[in-house]
Amino acid sequence: MVLAIALGILAGIAGFLPLVFGLHRVKHMTDSGNLGHMGVLMLCLLFSFVLMFAFAILCINVSRDAALPFVLSEAGALSVTAIAFGVTRLTRKS
Protein backbone atom coordinates (compact mmCIF):
# COMPACT_ATOMS: atom_id res chain seq x y z
CA MET A 1 0.00 0.00 0.00
CA VAL A 2 2.92 2.35 0.68
CA LEU A 3 4.14 1.80 -2.87
CA ALA A 4 0.69 2.63 -4.24
CA ILE A 5 0.59 5.86 -2.24
CA ALA A 6 4.08 6.86 -3.37
CA LEU A 7 3.27 6.11 -7.01
CA GLY A 8 -0.01 8.03 -6.64
CA ILE A 9 1.88 11.06 -5.39
CA LEU A 10 4.22 10.88 -8.38
CA ALA A 11 1.27 10.48 -10.74
CA GLY A 12 -0.46 13.50 -9.17
CA ILE A 13 2.62 15.64 -9.67
CA ALA A 14 2.94 14.36 -13.25
CA GLY A 15 -0.72 15.24 -13.80
CA PHE A 16 -0.01 18.85 -12.86
CA LEU A 17 2.90 19.28 -15.28
CA PRO A 18 0.71 19.82 -18.41
CA LEU A 19 -1.01 22.68 -16.62
CA VAL A 20 2.32 24.36 -15.85
CA PHE A 21 3.34 23.85 -19.47
CA GLY A 22 0.08 25.45 -20.63
CA LEU A 23 0.59 28.48 -18.40
CA HIS A 24 4.13 28.86 -19.68
CA ARG A 25 2.97 28.66 -23.31
CA VAL A 26 0.18 31.19 -22.76
CA LYS A 27 2.58 33.64 -21.15
CA HIS A 28 4.82 33.58 -24.23
CA MET A 29 2.05 33.68 -26.85
CA THR A 30 1.42 36.69 -29.03
CA ASP A 31 -1.86 38.48 -28.50
CA SER A 32 -4.31 36.64 -30.75
CA GLY A 33 -7.48 37.03 -28.75
CA ASN A 34 -8.85 35.10 -25.82
CA LEU A 35 -9.76 32.00 -27.81
CA GLY A 36 -6.13 31.14 -28.57
CA HIS A 37 -5.11 31.42 -24.94
CA MET A 38 -8.18 29.57 -23.73
CA GLY A 39 -7.69 26.81 -26.30
CA VAL A 40 -4.14 26.11 -25.13
CA LEU A 41 -5.19 26.01 -21.49
CA MET A 42 -8.19 23.79 -22.20
CA LEU A 43 -6.08 21.34 -24.21
CA CYS A 44 -3.55 21.16 -21.39
CA LEU A 45 -6.35 20.62 -18.87
CA LEU A 46 -7.79 17.84 -21.04
CA PHE A 47 -4.36 16.22 -21.34
CA SER A 48 -3.94 16.45 -17.58
CA PHE A 49 -7.26 14.65 -17.01
CA VAL A 50 -6.39 12.00 -19.60
CA LEU A 51 -3.03 11.44 -17.91
CA MET A 52 -4.60 11.13 -14.47
CA PHE A 53 -7.28 8.69 -15.68
CA ALA A 54 -4.68 6.66 -17.59
CA PHE A 55 -2.59 6.27 -14.44
CA ALA A 56 -5.68 5.29 -12.44
CA ILE A 57 -6.79 2.72 -15.03
CA LEU A 58 -3.27 1.32 -15.15
CA CYS A 59 -3.27 0.94 -11.37
CA ILE A 60 -6.67 -0.77 -11.42
CA ASN A 61 -5.45 -3.22 -14.05
CA VAL A 62 -2.21 -3.98 -12.20
CA SER A 63 -3.46 -4.14 -8.62
CA ARG A 64 -7.13 -3.63 -7.89
CA ASP A 65 -6.54 -3.72 -4.11
CA ALA A 66 -4.25 -0.69 -4.24
CA ALA A 67 -6.52 1.40 -6.49
CA LEU A 68 -8.25 3.42 -3.76
CA PRO A 69 -5.06 4.54 -1.97
CA PHE A 70 -3.45 5.27 -5.34
CA VAL A 71 -6.32 7.42 -6.60
CA LEU A 72 -6.73 9.28 -3.32
CA SER A 73 -3.03 10.05 -3.08
CA GLU A 74 -3.02 11.04 -6.75
CA ALA A 75 -5.85 13.53 -6.25
CA GLY A 76 -4.32 14.81 -3.01
CA ALA A 77 -0.92 15.30 -4.60
CA LEU A 78 -2.46 17.15 -7.53
CA SER A 79 -4.30 19.47 -5.13
CA VAL A 80 -1.28 20.08 -2.91
CA THR A 81 0.95 20.69 -5.94
CA ALA A 82 -1.53 23.19 -7.39
CA ILE A 83 -1.82 25.02 -4.06
CA ALA A 84 1.95 25.11 -3.59
CA PHE A 85 2.40 26.36 -7.16
CA GLY A 86 -0.15 29.12 -6.62
CA VAL A 87 1.32 30.19 -3.29
CA THR A 88 4.87 30.32 -4.64
CA ARG A 89 3.75 32.34 -7.64
CA LEU A 90 1.84 34.73 -5.39
CA THR A 91 4.72 35.23 -2.96
CA ARG A 92 7.24 35.67 -5.78
CA LYS A 93 5.27 38.60 -7.18
CA SER A 94 5.12 40.42 -3.83
C-alpha positions as CSV (number, residue, x, y, z in Angstrom):
1,M,0.0,0.0,0.0
2,V,2.9,2.4,0.7
3,L,4.1,1.8,-2.9
4,A,0.7,2.6,-4.2
5,I,0.6,5.9,-2.2
6,A,4.1,6.9,-3.4
7,L,3.3,6.1,-7.0
8,G,0.0,8.0,-6.6
9,I,1.9,11.1,-5.4
10,L,4.2,10.9,-8.4
11,A,1.3,10.5,-10.7
12,G,-0.5,13.5,-9.2
13,I,2.6,15.6,-9.7
14,A,2.9,14.4,-13.2
15,G,-0.7,15.2,-13.8
16,F,0.0,18.9,-12.9
17,L,2.9,19.3,-15.3
18,P,0.7,19.8,-18.4
19,L,-1.0,22.7,-16.6
20,V,2.3,24.4,-15.8
21,F,3.3,23.8,-19.5
22,G,0.1,25.5,-20.6
23,L,0.6,28.5,-18.4
24,H,4.1,28.9,-19.7
25,R,3.0,28.7,-23.3
26,V,0.2,31.2,-22.8
27,K,2.6,33.6,-21.1
28,H,4.8,33.6,-24.2
29,M,2.1,33.7,-26.9
30,T,1.4,36.7,-29.0
31,D,-1.9,38.5,-28.5
32,S,-4.3,36.6,-30.7
33,G,-7.5,37.0,-28.8
34,N,-8.8,35.1,-25.8
35,L,-9.8,32.0,-27.8
36,G,-6.1,31.1,-28.6
37,H,-5.1,31.4,-24.9
38,M,-8.2,29.6,-23.7
39,G,-7.7,26.8,-26.3
40,V,-4.1,26.1,-25.1
41,L,-5.2,26.0,-21.5
42,M,-8.2,23.8,-22.2
43,L,-6.1,21.3,-24.2
44,C,-3.5,21.2,-21.4
45,L,-6.4,20.6,-18.9
46,L,-7.8,17.8,-21.0
47,F,-4.4,16.2,-21.3
48,S,-3.9,16.5,-17.6
49,F,-7.3,14.7,-17.0
50,V,-6.4,12.0,-19.6
51,L,-3.0,11.4,-17.9
52,M,-4.6,11.1,-14.5
53,F,-7.3,8.7,-15.7
54,A,-4.7,6.7,-17.6
55,F,-2.6,6.3,-14.4
56,A,-5.7,5.3,-12.4
57,I,-6.8,2.7,-15.0
58,L,-3.3,1.3,-15.2
59,C,-3.3,0.9,-11.4
60,I,-6.7,-0.8,-11.4
61,N,-5.4,-3.2,-14.0
62,V,-2.2,-4.0,-12.2
63,S,-3.5,-4.1,-8.6
64,R,-7.1,-3.6,-7.9
65,D,-6.5,-3.7,-4.1
66,A,-4.3,-0.7,-4.2
67,A,-6.5,1.4,-6.5
68,L,-8.2,3.4,-3.8
69,P,-5.1,4.5,-2.0
70,F,-3.4,5.3,-5.3
71,V,-6.3,7.4,-6.6
72,L,-6.7,9.3,-3.3
73,S,-3.0,10.0,-3.1
74,E,-3.0,11.0,-6.8
75,A,-5.8,13.5,-6.2
76,G,-4.3,14.8,-3.0
77,A,-0.9,15.3,-4.6
78,L,-2.5,17.2,-7.5
79,S,-4.3,19.5,-5.1
80,V,-1.3,20.1,-2.9
81,T,1.0,20.7,-5.9
82,A,-1.5,23.2,-7.4
83,I,-1.8,25.0,-4.1
84,A,1.9,25.1,-3.6
85,F,2.4,26.4,-7.2
86,G,-0.2,29.1,-6.6
87,V,1.3,30.2,-3.3
88,T,4.9,30.3,-4.6
89,R,3.7,32.3,-7.6
90,L,1.8,34.7,-5.4
91,T,4.7,35.2,-3.0
92,R,7.2,35.7,-5.8
93,K,5.3,38.6,-7.2
94,S,5.1,40.4,-3.8
